[in-house]
Amino acid sequence: EGKGRNAKVGDRVKFDYKGYDMLSGEMLDQTYGQRDPIMHVLGEPMFKGLIEGMKHMNAGSIYRIYIPNQMAFGAAGSASIPPYTPVIYDVELHQIYND
């Protein structure tokens, strides 16, 4: 658990993540060692499960978020994620900006 304030929709957040297929355990994507941490406004094009999970995080927290397919990529899936796949995201919330 971090010591900063909680994130809320509309805050700009800086975070790293690893995403996994919950059924196979296969890693789908990550920022660690691949690219810089993500800078994003919480709630703007982002799937619902990640938004809901990050709203409970304080700056400095590292969470494992279990996301059912309906709150992830659903029936459409994505380029690397099959339709109806539940996912797990390990998220490290570095900073929260409310500018």
N, C-alpha and C positions, 0 to 999 in steps of 0.2 A: 504494500500500500504506500502510495506517495504521500507527500506532506503538503503539496500545493492544493489549490482549490479545484472543485469539480468542473469538468467541461460541460458546456451547454450548447445547444443548437445555436449556430451563428458565430461561435468562437472560432478563431483560427487556431488549429492545433498542429503540432509537430510530433510525428510518431514513426516508429518502425513496426514492422509486422512480419509474421510468417503465417501463411495460410495452408491448411491441410484439408484433404478430402476426409471427412469423418468416417466414411465406410471403409476405405482402403488404407488410410493413414498416409497416403502419398502426399508429399509436399507439392503444393500447386504454385506458390509464388512467395517471394520474400523480398524485403529491402536489405536486410543484413548482408553485408559483403557484396551486394549486387548493385546498389545505387544509394543515393543520399536519402535520409529520412523524408517522409512525405510531409508537405505543408499543405493543409487543406482546410476549408471552412466546414466545420461539422454540420452535416445536414444537406450540403449541396452534393450533387450526384454521388451518392454513396448508398450502398444497400442498407436496408432498415436494421438488420441485426447488428451491424457494425456501429451504426448511430446509437442504437439503444444501449449497447455494451459500453461504448465510450462515454456516454452521459453519466455513468456510475464511477468513472475513473477520476482520480486526482492526478495532477501533474506529478510525474515521478513514479507512477504505478506501472506494474507489469501484470496484465491479466491474461487468462486463457478464457476465450469466449466461445461457447458452443452455440452454433447458429443453425436452426432448422432451415430446410431448403426454401420454405415460403418467405423467410426473412433474409435469404441470401440471393441466389441467382434463379430460383424457382424453375418453372417449366422451360424457360429459355436457355438456361445454362449460360456459358460464356465460351470463349475460344478454347480455354483449357479445362473447363469444368462441365461435366455432363449435366443434362437436365435433371432436376429433382435431387441434387446432391446436397446433403447437409455438410457444413464446413466447420472447422475449428480455426480460430485466429488467435495467435499469441501476439498481443499488442503491448508495446512499450510507449507510453505517453510521456514524451520528453517535456513539452511546454504547452501552455495555453495562453493565447493572446486574445484580448477582447478589444481590439482597435476597431 
